[in-house]
Amino acid sequence: VVVAGWIYTVAKLYAEPSVYSASTMIELNLRERFDDPETVDYQREFEVIKSRETLALVIERLGLDKRWDMTNYEAFQALVEMIELEPLADHRLVRISAYHRESHLAAELANAIAEAYSSRTSSQVRKHESERLDILENQIAVQQLKLEKSRVKMLDIMEQYNIADLRNSRPIEPDAQPDTGTGKIYEQALQRIFEAEVEVEELRATIGVLQNADLGGPIELAVGLGVEDPELRERSPEFRELLRSRAQLLAAGVPEGDPRVASVDARIEAARGELESVIQSLGDALQTRLALAEENLRIARDIKEKTAKEMLSERRQNIVYIEARKDYELNRQLLAEMQEGLAVGRIENGRKLQPAIAHERAEIPTSPVRPLVEESFDRAFRAL
């Protein structure tokens, strides 16, 4: 009878399973938490779901420690054993199943675990983002100091080298040089050197011809040079006419000693003396012009050499300025990007997060799913 009763009790308990299962399905929205959400580490997420921090939220919300008359840690240990997690194919889906003898509590546990996971990961994201924004704010403060330091350095260089860069409001271009006017002076000096060299060569050639040619040649050159000398222009034709008259007399057979030839010769000598005096004056004037042209050439060369040195110095100074300005503009750009990132981060941190998207909530099960065989045997032996 005793054995029969024990067998009946065990069979009855086994035939009447006392555990209920309720499941909810969530999608892991990893974009809320990771920069590279393509790979799902289910093991990592399962550890988060079963962690004491997550389940403590469930215990507190449902008052499990009081309902089960346990310490908080004991309730955590018991709750861990009531959970099953299963990754589903595609879409980062996870099924959370909770088991309990009370059907309504099984459903409450499954839903509460999903909500606790979402809540905890949301808190983690917000905490991480808040820490990141705090760090970014500190970096912005440091960057503002760097920007001001680079600005002061740039202005000091501009003042030191007397640089007035009208392009200061625009981004700097590679190898850009502020227009200080030295380059224009250098170009003008080159032009003056060219003109002076041409003038000097022409004057030297003219003076050489005047010194070596016969009287007719210098007169032609003097007239050709455009010397405004009324006496030269008046006596040149007379002198040539006297030369032609003498030639005509000789051609007509008049001998050299004839008074007519002698009279023309006397007039030729008088005209020659006057013209030679004019030519001498012209030569002196050309020598003066040559000296002035040579002096202008020397001055132009000095200006060229001086401005070349100034341009080299300005280029070196400008390199220093450009580097300082590039540093300033880089710091300004970095600060703008950091400030923009901070503004975007604040907006993002203020929006509602969904690290886990619930696709279905657990419903209260209507029938148990499996017997607690070991516990049934234990209760059966206690009943004997």
LOBANU-668332 format. One record per residue (C-alpha): residue in one letter; x negated, y, z. Coordinates in steps of 0.02 Angstrom, whole numbers, always signed. Layout:
BEGIN
+---------+--------+--------+--------+
| residuo |     xx |     yy |     zz |
+---------+--------+--------+--------+
|       a |      X |      Y |      Z |
...
+---------+--------+--------+--------+
***
This chain:
BEGIN
+---------+--------+--------+--------+
| residuo |     xx |     yy |     zz |
+---------+--------+--------+--------+
|       v |     +0 |     +0 |     +0 |
|       v |   -141 |   +119 |    +46 |
|       v |   -235 |    +84 |   -115 |
|       a |    -76 |   +102 |   -215 |
|       g |    -42 |   +268 |   -134 |
|       w |   -218 |   +330 |   -172 |
|       i |   -204 |   +278 |   -353 |
|       y |    -35 |   +364 |   -367 |
|       t |   -103 |   +525 |   -292 |
|       v |   -253 |   +529 |   -409 |
|       a |   -148 |   +491 |   -560 |
|       k |    -22 |   +624 |   -514 |
|       l |   -156 |   +753 |   -490 |
|       y |   -242 |   +708 |   -653 |
|       a |    -79 |   +711 |   -746 |
|       e |    -40 |   +885 |   -684 |
|       p |   -188 |   +996 |   -732 |
|       s |   -200 |  +1151 |   -622 |
|       v |   -317 |  +1266 |   -722 |
|       y |   -256 |  +1400 |   -843 |
|       s |   -357 |  +1484 |   -978 |
|       a |   -330 |  +1658 |  -1051 |
|       s |   -436 |  +1735 |  -1189 |
|       t |   -466 |  +1906 |  -1264 |
|       m |   -566 |  +1946 |  -1419 |
|       i |   -679 |  +2098 |  -1435 |
|       e |   -791 |  +2168 |  -1571 |
|       l |   -963 |  +2228 |  -1519 |
|       n |   -981 |  +2404 |  -1587 |
|       l |  -1170 |  +2410 |  -1576 |
|       r |  -1183 |  +2573 |  -1673 |
|       e |  -1132 |  +2660 |  -1513 |
|       r |  -1285 |  +2592 |  -1425 |
|       f |  -1425 |  +2551 |  -1546 |
|       d |  -1513 |  +2639 |  -1689 |
|       d |  -1525 |  +2475 |  -1785 |
|       p |  -1362 |  +2380 |  -1754 |
|       e |  -1379 |  +2255 |  -1896 |
|       t |  -1442 |  +2110 |  -1790 |
|       v |  -1329 |  +2051 |  -1649 |
|       d |  -1418 |  +1978 |  -1498 |
|       y |  -1272 |  +1881 |  -1424 |
|       q |  -1377 |  +1813 |  -1281 |
|       r |  -1420 |  +1989 |  -1227 |
|       e |  -1238 |  +2045 |  -1234 |
|       f |  -1179 |  +1889 |  -1141 |
|       e |  -1302 |  +1929 |  -1003 |
|       v |  -1231 |  +2104 |   -993 |
|       i |  -1053 |  +2037 |   -983 |
|       k |  -1097 |  +1911 |   -845 |
|       s |  -1211 |  +2031 |   -752 |
|       r |  -1170 |  +2076 |   -573 |
|       e |  -1154 |  +2260 |   -622 |
|       t |  -1017 |  +2220 |   -748 |
|       l |   -924 |  +2093 |   -644 |
|       a |   -932 |  +2207 |   -491 |
|       l |   -814 |  +2322 |   -586 |
|       v |   -694 |  +2174 |   -610 |
|       i |   -704 |  +2125 |   -427 |
|       e |   -672 |  +2303 |   -371 |
|       r |   -529 |  +2332 |   -492 |
|       l |   -437 |  +2170 |   -451 |
|       g |   -490 |  +2163 |   -268 |
|       l |   -552 |  +1986 |   -290 |
|       d |   -660 |  +1984 |   -134 |
|       k |   -507 |  +2020 |    -28 |
|       r |   -391 |  +1908 |   -128 |
|       w |   -511 |  +1764 |   -114 |
|       d |   -569 |  +1808 |    +62 |
|       m |   -751 |  +1811 |     +8 |
|       t |   -898 |  +1928 |    +14 |
|       n |   -930 |  +2029 |   -140 |
|       y |  -1077 |  +1919 |   -189 |
|       e |   -977 |  +1759 |   -161 |
|       a |   -839 |  +1829 |   -269 |
|       f |   -968 |  +1868 |   -404 |
|       q |  -1036 |  +1690 |   -399 |
|       a |   -862 |  +1617 |   -410 |
|       l |   -812 |  +1734 |   -551 |
|       v |   -964 |  +1688 |   -656 |
|       e |   -908 |  +1507 |   -654 |
|       m |   -735 |  +1556 |   -717 |
|       i |   -799 |  +1639 |   -877 |
|       e |   -837 |  +1568 |  -1047 |
|       l |   -909 |  +1673 |  -1190 |
|       e |   -905 |  +1619 |  -1370 |
|       p |   -976 |  +1710 |  -1523 |
|       l |   -861 |  +1704 |  -1673 |
|       a |   -915 |  +1703 |  -1855 |
|       d |   -944 |  +1873 |  -1935 |
|       h |   -890 |  +2047 |  -1879 |
|       r |   -985 |  +2034 |  -1713 |
|       l |   -833 |  +1957 |  -1629 |
|       v |   -841 |  +1880 |  -1456 |
|       r |   -706 |  +1780 |  -1368 |
|       i |   -699 |  +1805 |  -1180 |
|       s |   -608 |  +1664 |  -1090 |
|       a |   -565 |  +1661 |   -905 |
|       y |   -507 |  +1507 |   -807 |
|       h |   -405 |  +1506 |   -648 |
|       r |   -270 |  +1408 |   -562 |
|       e |   -156 |  +1559 |   -568 |
|       s |   -104 |  +1592 |   -746 |
|       h |    -75 |  +1779 |   -724 |
|       l |   -244 |  +1799 |   -640 |
|       a |   -330 |  +1710 |   -785 |
|       a |   -258 |  +1840 |   -903 |
|       e |   -302 |  +1983 |   -785 |
|       l |   -481 |  +1919 |   -771 |
|       a |   -507 |  +1906 |   -960 |
|       n |   -438 |  +2081 |   -993 |
|       a |   -530 |  +2157 |   -845 |
|       i |   -696 |  +2081 |   -900 |
|       a |   -677 |  +2154 |  -1076 |
|       e |   -633 |  +2324 |  -1004 |
|       a |   -776 |  +2317 |   -879 |
|       y |   -900 |  +2274 |  -1016 |
|       s |   -838 |  +2420 |  -1121 |
|       s |   -842 |  +2537 |   -971 |
|       r |  -1015 |  +2487 |   -915 |
|       t |  -1094 |  +2497 |  -1088 |
|       s |  -1010 |  +2666 |  -1112 |
|       s |  -1088 |  +2725 |   -950 |
|       q |  -1255 |  +2658 |  -1005 |
|       v |  -1243 |  +2749 |  -1171 |
|       r |  -1191 |  +2912 |  -1087 |
|       k |  -1328 |  +2895 |   -957 |
|       h |  -1458 |  +2859 |  -1089 |
|       e |  -1396 |  +3003 |  -1197 |
|       s |  -1391 |  +3122 |  -1048 |
|       e |  -1569 |  +3075 |  -1004 |
|       r |  -1620 |  +3100 |  -1185 |
|       l |  -1536 |  +3271 |  -1190 |
|       d |  -1620 |  +3321 |  -1027 |
|       i |  -1788 |  +3273 |  -1101 |
|       l |  -1745 |  +3368 |  -1260 |
|       e |  -1699 |  +3523 |  -1160 |
|       n |  -1868 |  +3517 |  -1072 |
|       q |  -1953 |  +3494 |  -1240 |
|       i |  -1857 |  +3644 |  -1309 |
|       a |  -1918 |  +3750 |  -1163 |
|       v |  -2097 |  +3697 |  -1198 |
|       q |  -2072 |  +3727 |  -1385 |
|       q |  -2005 |  +3902 |  -1352 |
|       l |  -2165 |  +3943 |  -1257 |
|       k |  -2269 |  +3872 |  -1400 |
|       l |  -2170 |  +3975 |  -1525 |
|       e |  -2195 |  +4135 |  -1427 |
|       k |  -2380 |  +4098 |  -1406 |
|       s |  -2401 |  +4068 |  -1593 |
|       r |  -2302 |  +4227 |  -1632 |
|       v |  -2411 |  +4334 |  -1520 |
|       k |  -2568 |  +4256 |  -1596 |
|       m |  -2505 |  +4294 |  -1772 |
|       l |  -2465 |  +4476 |  -1727 |
|       d |  -2634 |  +4498 |  -1642 |
|       i |  -2722 |  +4438 |  -1800 |
|       m |  -2617 |  +4555 |  -1907 |
|       e |  -2664 |  +4700 |  -1795 |
|       q |  -2847 |  +4650 |  -1785 |
|       y |  -2867 |  +4637 |  -1974 |
|       n |  -2742 |  +4774 |  -2015 |
|       i |  -2630 |  +4654 |  -2113 |
|       a |  -2460 |  +4719 |  -2163 |
|       d |  -2377 |  +4565 |  -2236 |
|       l |  -2212 |  +4618 |  -2313 |
|       r |  -2171 |  +4435 |  -2343 |
|       n |  -2166 |  +4398 |  -2157 |
|       s |  -1980 |  +4362 |  -2164 |
|       r |  -2001 |  +4232 |  -2300 |
|       p |  -2084 |  +4061 |  -2296 |
|       i |  -2268 |  +4074 |  -2336 |
|       e |  -2331 |  +4007 |  -2503 |
|       p |  -2490 |  +3905 |  -2524 |
|       d |  -2646 |  +4015 |  -2550 |
|       a |  -2539 |  +4173 |  -2535 |
|       q |  -2637 |  +4334 |  -2508 |
|       p |  -2562 |  +4495 |  -2439 |
|       d |  -2583 |  +4640 |  -2562 |
|       t |  -2707 |  +4756 |  -2475 |
|       g |  -2754 |  +4852 |  -2636 |
|       t |  -2935 |  +4790 |  -2634 |
|       g |  -2904 |  +4677 |  -2782 |
|       k |  -2838 |  +4821 |  -2885 |
|       i |  -2990 |  +4927 |  -2839 |
|       y |  -3103 |  +4783 |  -2891 |
|       e |  -3016 |  +4768 |  -3060 |
|       q |  -3029 |  +4957 |  -3087 |
|       a |  -3215 |  +4949 |  -3046 |
|       l |  -3240 |  +4813 |  -3176 |
|       q |  -3151 |  +4920 |  -3306 |
|       r |  -3257 |  +5072 |  -3262 |
|       i |  -3416 |  +4967 |  -3273 |
|       f |  -3367 |  +4909 |  -3447 |
|       e |  -3328 |  +5086 |  -3506 |
|       a |  -3486 |  +5158 |  -3428 |
|       e |  -3596 |  +5022 |  -3506 |
|       v |  -3522 |  +5059 |  -3678 |
|       e |  -3549 |  +5246 |  -3656 |
|       v |  -3728 |  +5224 |  -3596 |
|       e |  -3773 |  +5111 |  -3742 |
|       e |  -3696 |  +5231 |  -3867 |
|       l |  -3786 |  +5382 |  -3793 |
|       r |  -3953 |  +5292 |  -3788 |
|       a |  -3933 |  +5241 |  -3970 |
|       t |  -3885 |  +5419 |  -4023 |
|       i |  -4029 |  +5497 |  -3930 |
|       g |  -4148 |  +5373 |  -4010 |
|       v |  -4086 |  +5417 |  -4183 |
|       l |  -4098 |  +5604 |  -4147 |
|       q |  -4277 |  +5586 |  -4089 |
|       n |  -4334 |  +5485 |  -4241 |
|       a |  -4233 |  +5548 |  -4389 |
|       d |  -4271 |  +5694 |  -4506 |
|       l |  -4178 |  +5857 |  -4488 |
|       g |  -4036 |  +5809 |  -4604 |
|       g |  -4000 |  +5652 |  -4504 |
|       p |  -3983 |  +5741 |  -4336 |
|       i |  -3870 |  +5873 |  -4411 |
|       e |  -3755 |  +5738 |  -4479 |
|       l |  -3757 |  +5648 |  -4312 |
|       a |  -3723 |  +5807 |  -4218 |
|       v |  -3577 |  +5848 |  -4328 |
|       g |  -3517 |  +5667 |  -4320 |
|       l |  -3522 |  +5670 |  -4130 |
|       g |  -3399 |  +5814 |  -4134 |
|       v |  -3512 |  +5940 |  -4047 |
|       e |  -3412 |  +6100 |  -4044 |
|       d |  -3555 |  +6220 |  -4089 |
|       p |  -3497 |  +6361 |  -4209 |
|       e |  -3676 |  +6406 |  -4253 |
|       l |  -3718 |  +6227 |  -4297 |
|       r |  -3564 |  +6209 |  -4404 |
|       e |  -3600 |  +6376 |  -4490 |
|       r |  -3786 |  +6353 |  -4523 |
|       s |  -3782 |  +6170 |  -4574 |
|       p |  -3701 |  +6206 |  -4744 |
|       e |  -3817 |  +6356 |  -4771 |
|       f |  -3970 |  +6249 |  -4735 |
|       r |  -3913 |  +6115 |  -4855 |
|       e |  -3876 |  +6247 |  -4987 |
|       l |  -4053 |  +6319 |  -4971 |
|       l |  -4126 |  +6145 |  -4991 |
|       r |  -4024 |  +6121 |  -5151 |
|       s |  -4076 |  +6294 |  -5218 |
|       r |  -4260 |  +6255 |  -5194 |
|       a |  -4238 |  +6088 |  -5282 |
|       q |  -4149 |  +6171 |  -5426 |
|       l |  -4290 |  +6300 |  -5446 |
|       l |  -4420 |  +6165 |  -5452 |
|       a |  -4314 |  +6067 |  -5574 |
|       a |  -4303 |  +6219 |  -5685 |
|       g |  -4493 |  +6229 |  -5696 |
|       v |  -4522 |  +6366 |  -5571 |
|       p |  -4693 |  +6333 |  -5493 |
|       e |  -4723 |  +6314 |  -5306 |
|       g |  -4811 |  +6481 |  -5289 |
|       d |  -4675 |  +6579 |  -5374 |
|       p |  -4603 |  +6718 |  -5266 |
|       r |  -4429 |  +6650 |  -5291 |
|       v |  -4479 |  +6480 |  -5218 |
|       a |  -4574 |  +6567 |  -5079 |
|       s |  -4422 |  +6671 |  -5036 |
|       v |  -4312 |  +6514 |  -5025 |
|       d |  -4446 |  +6427 |  -4920 |
|       a |  -4448 |  +6571 |  -4797 |
|       r |  -4261 |  +6563 |  -4777 |
|       i |  -4270 |  +6372 |  -4758 |
|       e |  -4399 |  +6388 |  -4618 |
|       a |  -4294 |  +6517 |  -4528 |
|       a |  -4139 |  +6407 |  -4541 |
|       r |  -4240 |  +6253 |  -4489 |
|       g |  -4299 |  +6339 |  -4332 |
|       e |  -4124 |  +6389 |  -4285 |
|       l |  -4055 |  +6215 |  -4320 |
|       e |  -4195 |  +6128 |  -4226 |
|       s |  -4156 |  +6238 |  -4077 |
|       v |  -3975 |  +6186 |  -4089 |
|       i |  -4025 |  +6002 |  -4108 |
|       q |  -4139 |  +6018 |  -3955 |
|       s |  -3995 |  +6088 |  -3856 |
|       l |  -3887 |  +5945 |  -3918 |
|       g |  -4020 |  +5819 |  -3864 |
|       d |  -4029 |  +5899 |  -3693 |
|       a |  -3839 |  +5890 |  -3679 |
|       l |  -3842 |  +5707 |  -3729 |
|       q |  -3977 |  +5671 |  -3600 |
|       t |  -3867 |  +5754 |  -3469 |
|       r |  -3718 |  +5651 |  -3524 |
|       l |  -3827 |  +5495 |  -3520 |
|       a |  -3884 |  +5532 |  -3342 |
|       l |  -3703 |  +5560 |  -3290 |
|       a |  -3646 |  +5400 |  -3376 |
|       e |  -3787 |  +5301 |  -3293 |
|       e |  -3737 |  +5374 |  -3124 |
|       n |  -3555 |  +5326 |  -3156 |
|       l |  -3613 |  +5151 |  -3202 |
|       r |  -3714 |  +5138 |  -3041 |
|       i |  -3566 |  +5199 |  -2937 |
|       a |  -3447 |  +5078 |  -3023 |
|       r |  -3567 |  +4934 |  -2990 |
|       d |  -3583 |  +4986 |  -2808 |
|       i |  -3394 |  +4992 |  -2792 |
|       k |  -3381 |  +4821 |  -2874 |
|       e |  -3509 |  +4746 |  -2754 |
|       k |  -3429 |  +4829 |  -2603 |
|       t |  -3252 |  +4777 |  -2649 |
|       a |  -3312 |  +4601 |  -2687 |
|       k |  -3378 |  +4589 |  -2509 |
|       e |  -3217 |  +4665 |  -2442 |
|       m |  -3114 |  +4541 |  -2542 |
|       l |  -3217 |  +4396 |  -2474 |
|       s |  -3196 |  +4462 |  -2297 |
|       e |  -3010 |  +4490 |  -2324 |
|       r |  -2991 |  +4315 |  -2395 |
|       r |  -3075 |  +4243 |  -2242 |
|       q |  -2968 |  +4350 |  -2128 |
|       n |  -2814 |  +4303 |  -2226 |
|       i |  -2854 |  +4118 |  -2207 |
|       v |  -2854 |  +4145 |  -2019 |
|       y |  -2690 |  +4239 |  -2033 |
|       i |  -2610 |  +4109 |  -2146 |
|       e |  -2656 |  +3969 |  -2026 |
|       a |  -2583 |  +4069 |  -1882 |
|       r |  -2425 |  +4104 |  -1979 |
|       k |  -2407 |  +3923 |  -2034 |
|       d |  -2422 |  +3871 |  -1852 |
|       y |  -2289 |  +3999 |  -1805 |
|       e |  -2170 |  +3943 |  -1942 |
|       l |  -2197 |  +3759 |  -1899 |
|       n |  -2157 |  +3794 |  -1717 |
|       r |  -2004 |  +3894 |  -1767 |
|       q |  -1943 |  +3753 |  -1880 |
|       l |  -1972 |  +3622 |  -1744 |
|       l |  -1877 |  +3727 |  -1618 |
|       a |  -1730 |  +3749 |  -1738 |
|       e |  -1724 |  +3561 |  -1769 |
|       m |  -1733 |  +3523 |  -1583 |
|       q |  -1595 |  +3648 |  -1544 |
|       e |  -1487 |  +3574 |  -1682 |
|       g |  -1519 |  +3400 |  -1614 |
|       l |  -1470 |  +3458 |  -1440 |
|       a |  -1308 |  +3534 |  -1503 |
|       v |  -1263 |  +3377 |  -1601 |
|       g |  -1310 |  +3268 |  -1453 |
|       r |  -1195 |  +3365 |  -1337 |
|       i |  -1052 |  +3346 |  -1458 |
|       e |  -1086 |  +3160 |  -1478 |
|       n |  -1103 |  +3136 |  -1291 |
|       g |   -937 |  +3220 |  -1263 |
|       r |   -836 |  +3110 |  -1377 |
|       k |   -748 |  +2950 |  -1326 |
|       l |   -858 |  +2797 |  -1346 |
|       q |   -801 |  +2625 |  -1400 |
|       p |   -946 |  +2504 |  -1373 |
|       a |   -821 |  +2361 |  -1377 |
|       i |   -664 |  +2361 |  -1485 |
|       a |   -525 |  +2249 |  -1419 |
|       h |   -440 |  +2151 |  -1558 |
|       e |   -319 |  +2060 |  -1444 |
|       r |   -276 |  +2062 |  -1260 |
|       a |   -260 |  +1906 |  -1155 |
|       e |    -83 |  +1849 |  -1124 |
|       i |    -24 |  +1753 |   -972 |
|       p |    -40 |  +1568 |  -1019 |
|       t |   +114 |  +1459 |  -1000 |
|       s |    +27 |  +1293 |   -979 |
|       p |   -135 |  +1234 |   -901 |
|       v |   -278 |  +1176 |  -1010 |
|       r |   -376 |  +1048 |   -909 |
|       p |   -375 |   +959 |   -740 |
|       l |   -501 |   +987 |   -604 |
|       v |   -545 |   +802 |   -594 |
|       e |   -676 |   +816 |   -458 |
|       e |   -564 |   +922 |   -348 |
|       s |   -417 |   +802 |   -379 |
|       f |   -521 |   +656 |   -315 |
|       d |   -576 |   +759 |   -166 |
|       r |   -398 |   +804 |   -121 |
|       a |   -345 |   +625 |   -147 |
|       f |   -477 |   +558 |    -27 |
|       r |   -426 |   +691 |   +101 |
|       a |   -247 |   +635 |    +85 |
|       l |   -291 |   +452 |   +128 |
+---------+--------+--------+--------+
***
